[in-house]
Amino acid sequence: MRVLQVMECTIGGTRRHLRDLCHGLLRRGVQLQVACAALREPAVRKDMAGWAAAGAEVTEVPMVRAIRPLTDLSHAAHLGRLMAGRDLDVVHTHSSKAGALGRVAALMRSGAARIHTPHTFAFAFEGGVGQGGEAAGPRGLILSTERLLGRFTQRMLHVSEGEREDGQQLGIIARGRTRVVPNGIDPTEFARPTGGPALRAELGIPDGAPVVGSVGLLNDAKGYDVLLDALALMDRDVHAVVLGHGEREQALTERAHRLGLAERWHLAGWRDEVHSAHDAFDVFVLSSRWEGMSYALMEAMAAGLPCVSTAVNGSDTLLGGEDGRDPPCGALVPREDPAALAAALTGLLADRARAAEWGSRSAARIAQRFTLEHMLDRTLAVYEDVATSS
């Protein structure tokens, strides 16, 4: 099978998704081309080198998030040249900009089946600001474009059922052409974290102090301002640690000082091996305003951490079970509600037996249902279905 992957948003979970998907497809014998940008995260060039070394044909196309008609037309033409004469089976696009340019190019220059993964509809949320802090653009224009392209998309792959429902409410594509393929990880990478004591010592956290921790980009989507407000409502011995970087770092630091939380709020920066420090946390917290399906939450669950999450896409499936009948392995709270978040975190910190039970269930759930191999199986099944029917 011959597949072209196209992505502009090579940052955060979308970068992780593409990296894992490409390496997995190459292991499965897929003939792979990759066209992606590296403007927002130059480190993605390391990923590109890794794919090339594993046998992919990789091209950097400097796509931008903002709407720039002449630049976008040039990049669509570039993508079209990559497709022309290649006899591709599938063109799989990711996120909004690459989704638009890649699908237009495929319509013009390739007979391949068109598959798109949105990785959330950031333009539809209040503010419309996505990863990297850039505004998505005019909501009406983007929505109209997504609806138009949806007519020419054989399958839309959603990383969670909640994301699919968002797409249905927006009227982007007929439900019969959607599939849910949850994100997946290799749980063995996160099973035995050992870096926690060193991280606590580095940050000056007193021995025995309760710690709520999170991993993610410091942007509006992750809701760390809400976490700060929740921390202000918790006992004074509780500390919060966030592993990540982003455009809201200074604003969050200033907010912590205004709230008198500077000694209890720790922005530990980005670390390539963030999972090695999961054992620094007593409870993992996801305070996001929106998600597709959080990799950070999945990784914390695989590490056996008890988790509290806002009720964003994917978290209900992960913490409540795929069919809604499984016993919970975490707590869900409303978005934008510091009091509810503080109460859930406080309760879990105080109930060690429940925390241990949820942590154990979490690790088992990821290992049983949300592995990278499951994600690859489901993705390839969709590829084969559309390639044989197109």
C-alpha positions in Angstrom: 0.0 0.0 0.0 1.2 3.5 -0.9 0.3 6.3 1.5 1.1 10.0 1.8 0.8 11.7 5.2 0.4 15.5 5.2 0.6 17.6 8.3 1.4 21.3 9.1 0.6 21.3 12.9 3.7 19.4 14.0 3.6 20.3 17.6 2.2 18.7 20.8 -0.1 15.7 20.5 -0.5 16.1 16.7 3.3 15.8 16.3 3.2 12.7 18.5 0.4 11.2 16.6 2.2 11.6 13.2 5.5 10.3 14.6 4.0 7.2 16.0 1.7 6.6 13.0 4.5 6.9 10.5 6.9 4.6 12.3 4.1 2.1 12.9 3.1 2.1 9.2 6.7 1.6 8.1 7.0 -1.4 10.4 3.8 -2.8 8.8 5.3 -2.6 5.3 3.5 0.5 4.0 5.3 2.5 1.3 5.2 5.9 2.9 5.6 9.5 1.9 5.5 12.3 4.4 5.1 16.0 3.7 5.2 18.2 6.8 6.2 21.6 8.1 8.7 22.4 10.8 8.1 26.1 11.3 6.3 25.8 14.6 8.6 23.1 16.0 12.1 22.9 14.3 12.8 19.7 16.4 10.3 17.9 14.1 13.2 17.7 11.6 14.6 14.9 13.9 11.4 13.0 13.4 11.7 13.6 9.6 15.2 12.2 9.7 14.0 9.2 11.6 11.3 8.4 9.1 13.7 8.8 6.2 16.1 6.4 7.9 13.3 3.9 8.4 12.4 4.0 4.6 10.0 6.9 4.1 10.3 9.5 1.4 10.2 12.8 3.4 9.7 16.3 2.2 9.5 19.5 4.2 6.8 21.8 3.0 6.7 25.1 5.0 3.0 25.3 5.5 1.7 28.0 7.9 -1.3 28.0 10.2 -2.6 31.5 9.2 -4.6 31.9 6.0 -2.3 33.4 3.4 -3.8 32.8 -0.1 -0.7 33.1 -2.3 1.5 31.1 0.1 -1.2 28.5 0.6 -1.7 28.2 -3.2 2.1 27.6 -3.6 2.1 25.0 -0.9 -0.9 23.2 -2.4 0.8 23.1 -5.8 4.0 21.7 -4.1 1.9 18.9 -2.5 0.3 18.3 -5.9 3.7 17.8 -7.5 4.5 15.3 -4.7 1.4 13.3 -5.6 1.5 13.4 -9.4 2.3 10.1 -11.0 2.9 8.3 -7.7 -0.1 5.9 -8.0 -1.0 6.5 -4.3 -3.6 4.5 -2.6 -4.3 7.0 0.3 -3.6 10.6 1.0 -4.1 11.1 4.8 -4.1 14.7 6.0 -4.0 16.0 9.5 -5.3 19.2 11.2 -6.9 22.2 9.5 -4.3 23.8 7.2 -2.7 20.6 5.9 -6.2 19.1 5.7 -7.3 21.8 3.3 -4.2 22.0 1.2 -3.6 18.3 1.0 -7.2 17.4 0.1 -7.3 20.1 -2.6 -4.1 18.9 -4.0 -5.3 15.3 -4.0 -8.5 16.2 -5.8 -6.5 17.9 -8.5 -3.5 15.7 -8.9 -4.2 12.2 -7.5 -6.8 9.4 -7.7 -5.9 8.3 -4.1 -8.6 8.0 -1.5 -8.7 11.1 0.8 -8.7 10.6 4.5 -8.6 13.4 7.1 -7.9 13.5 10.8 -8.9 16.9 12.3 -7.1 16.6 15.7 -10.0 18.7 17.2 -11.8 21.6 15.6 -9.9 24.4 17.4 -11.6 27.1 15.3 -15.0 26.1 16.9 -14.0 26.8 20.4 -14.2 30.2 22.1 -11.2 32.3 21.0 -10.3 29.9 18.2 -6.6 29.8 19.4 -4.8 26.6 18.9 -1.4 25.2 19.6 1.3 27.8 19.3 -1.0 30.6 20.2 -2.0 31.5 16.6 -5.6 32.4 15.8 -7.2 29.8 13.6 -8.8 32.4 11.3 -12.3 33.5 10.5 -14.6 30.9 11.9 -17.2 31.2 9.1 -14.6 30.8 6.4 -13.0 27.8 8.0 -16.3 26.1 8.7 -17.5 26.6 5.2 -14.2 25.2 3.8 -14.4 22.2 6.1 -17.9 21.5 5.0 -17.0 21.8 1.4 -14.0 19.5 1.7 -16.1 17.1 3.7 -18.1 16.3 0.6 -14.9 15.1 -1.1 -13.4 13.1 1.8 -13.9 9.4 1.8 -13.3 9.0 5.5 -12.8 11.3 8.4 -10.9 9.6 11.3 -11.6 11.0 14.7 -9.4 10.3 17.7 -12.4 10.1 20.1 -16.2 9.8 20.0 -16.5 13.2 21.4 -14.5 14.7 18.6 -16.8 12.9 16.1 -19.8 14.4 17.8 -18.3 17.9 17.5 -17.9 17.3 13.8 -21.5 16.1 13.4 -22.8 19.2 15.3 -20.8 21.4 12.9 -22.1 19.6 9.9 -18.7 18.9 8.5 -19.2 15.4 7.0 -21.9 12.7 6.7 -21.7 10.4 9.8 -21.5 7.3 7.6 -18.1 8.4 6.3 -16.6 8.9 9.8 -14.7 6.4 11.9 -13.3 6.6 15.5 -9.7 5.5 15.8 -8.5 6.4 19.3 -5.0 7.4 19.9 -2.7 4.7 21.1 0.6 4.4 23.0 3.2 1.8 23.9 2.3 1.4 27.6 5.6 -0.3 28.4 7.4 3.0 27.9 5.6 4.5 30.9 5.3 1.6 33.3 8.1 2.3 35.7 9.0 6.0 36.1 12.0 6.7 38.2 12.8 10.4 37.9 10.4 11.7 40.4 12.6 12.1 43.5 15.2 14.0 41.4 12.6 16.3 39.9 11.1 17.1 43.4 14.5 17.9 44.7 15.3 20.1 41.7 12.1 22.1 42.2 12.6 22.4 46.0 9.4 20.6 46.9 9.5 19.5 50.6 9.6 15.8 51.3 6.1 14.3 51.7 4.3 17.4 50.2 1.3 16.4 48.0 1.9 17.1 44.3 -0.6 17.4 41.5 1.1 17.2 38.2 0.5 17.8 34.5 2.2 17.6 31.2 1.5 19.8 28.2 2.0 22.9 26.2 1.5 26.2 28.1 -1.3 27.5 25.9 -5.0 28.5 26.3 -6.3 25.1 25.4 -4.7 23.4 28.4 -6.4 25.6 31.0 -3.5 26.0 33.4 -5.0 29.3 34.6 -7.9 27.2 35.8 -5.5 24.8 37.6 -3.8 27.8 39.3 -7.2 29.1 40.5 -7.9 25.6 41.8 -4.6 25.4 43.6 -5.5 28.6 45.4 -8.5 26.8 46.9 -6.5 23.8 48.1 -4.5 23.1 51.3 -1.4 25.2 51.5 0.9 22.2 51.5 -0.2 21.1 48.0 2.2 21.8 45.1 1.5 21.8 41.4 4.1 20.8 38.8 3.7 21.3 35.0 6.1 19.8 32.5 5.9 21.9 29.4 6.6 25.1 27.6 4.6 27.6 25.5 3.5 31.1 25.0 1.5 31.4 28.3 4.5 30.8 30.5 5.0 34.4 31.6 1.3 35.0 32.1 1.0 31.9 34.3 4.0 32.9 36.4 2.6 36.3 36.9 -0.8 34.9 37.8 0.9 32.6 40.4 2.6 35.6 42.0 -0.7 37.5 42.2 -2.4 34.6 43.8 0.4 34.1 46.3 1.2 30.7 44.9 4.8 31.3 43.6 6.3 28.8 46.1 3.7 26.1 45.2 3.5 26.5 41.4 6.4 24.9 39.5 6.8 25.3 35.7 9.5 22.7 35.1 10.0 23.3 31.4 9.9 20.8 28.5 11.8 17.5 28.9 12.2 14.9 26.2 11.6 12.2 28.7 8.7 13.6 30.6 7.3 10.2 31.4 10.4 9.4 33.5 9.2 11.8 36.1 5.6 10.7 36.5 6.4 9.3 39.9 6.9 12.9 41.1 3.1 13.3 41.0 0.6 11.9 43.5 -2.3 12.8 41.2 -2.2 13.7 37.5 -4.5 16.5 36.4 -5.7 17.5 32.9 -7.3 21.0 33.2 -7.9 21.4 29.4 -10.6 23.5 27.7 -10.6 21.2 24.7 -8.8 18.1 23.5 -9.1 15.4 20.9 -7.8 12.6 23.1 -5.0 13.6 25.4 -1.7 11.7 25.0 -0.6 13.2 28.4 -3.6 11.7 30.1 -3.0 8.3 28.4 0.6 8.3 29.5 -0.2 9.1 33.1 -2.7 6.3 33.2 -0.2 3.9 31.7 2.2 4.9 34.6 -0.5 3.9 37.1 -1.3 7.4 38.2 -4.8 8.3 39.6 -6.2 11.0 37.3 -8.6 14.0 37.4 -9.6 15.5 34.1 -12.0 18.2 32.8 -14.8 16.8 30.7 -13.1 17.2 27.4 -13.2 14.9 24.4 -11.5 11.5 25.0 -11.3 11.8 28.8 -14.8 10.3 29.3 -13.7 7.3 27.2 -10.4 6.9 28.9 -11.5 7.4 32.5 -15.0 6.0 32.2 -14.6 3.2 29.8 -15.5 2.8 26.1 -19.1 1.5 26.8 -19.9 3.6 29.8 -20.5 0.6 32.0 -16.9 0.0 33.2 -15.9 1.1 36.7 -14.3 4.5 36.7 -10.5 4.9 36.9 -10.5 8.6 37.3 -12.6 11.7 38.0 -14.2 14.0 35.5 -15.1 17.6 36.4 -16.7 20.5 34.4 -14.4 22.7 32.3 -13.7 26.2 33.6 -14.6 25.2 37.2 -11.7 25.8 39.6 -13.9 24.8 42.7 -14.9 21.5 41.2 -11.3 20.8 40.1 -10.0 21.6 43.5 -12.5 19.4 45.3 -11.8 16.4 43.0 -8.0 16.8 43.5 -8.3 17.3 47.3 -10.6 14.3 47.6 -8.2 12.0 45.7 -5.2 13.2 47.6 -6.9 12.3 50.8 -8.2 8.9 49.7 -5.1 6.8 49.1 -7.1 3.6 48.7 -9.2 5.0 45.9 -6.1 6.6 44.3 -4.3 3.2 44.3 -7.4 1.5 42.8 -7.9 4.0 40.1 -4.2 4.0 39.2 -4.2 0.2 38.8 -7.4 0.3 36.7 -5.9 3.0 34.6 -2.8 1.1 33.7 -4.8 -2.0 32.8 -7.2 0.0 30.6 -4.5 1.5 28.5 -2.7 -1.8 28.1 -6.0 -3.5 27.1 -7.6 -1.0 24.8 -5.4 2.0 23.9 -2.2 0.7 22.5 -0.3 1.9 19.5 -0.9 -1.5 17.9 -4.6 -1.1 18.2 -4.4 2.3 16.6 -2.4 0.9 13.7 -4.8 -2.0 13.2 -7.8 0.3 13.0 -6.1 2.9 10.8 -4.9 0.2 8.3 -8.4 -1.3 8.2 -9.8 2.1 7.1 -7.0 2.5 4.5 -7.7 -0.9 3.1 -11.4 -0.3 3.0 -11.3 3.0 1.1 -8.4 1.9 -1.2 -10.4 -1.2 -2.4 -13.7 0.7 -2.8 -12.3 3.8 -4.5 
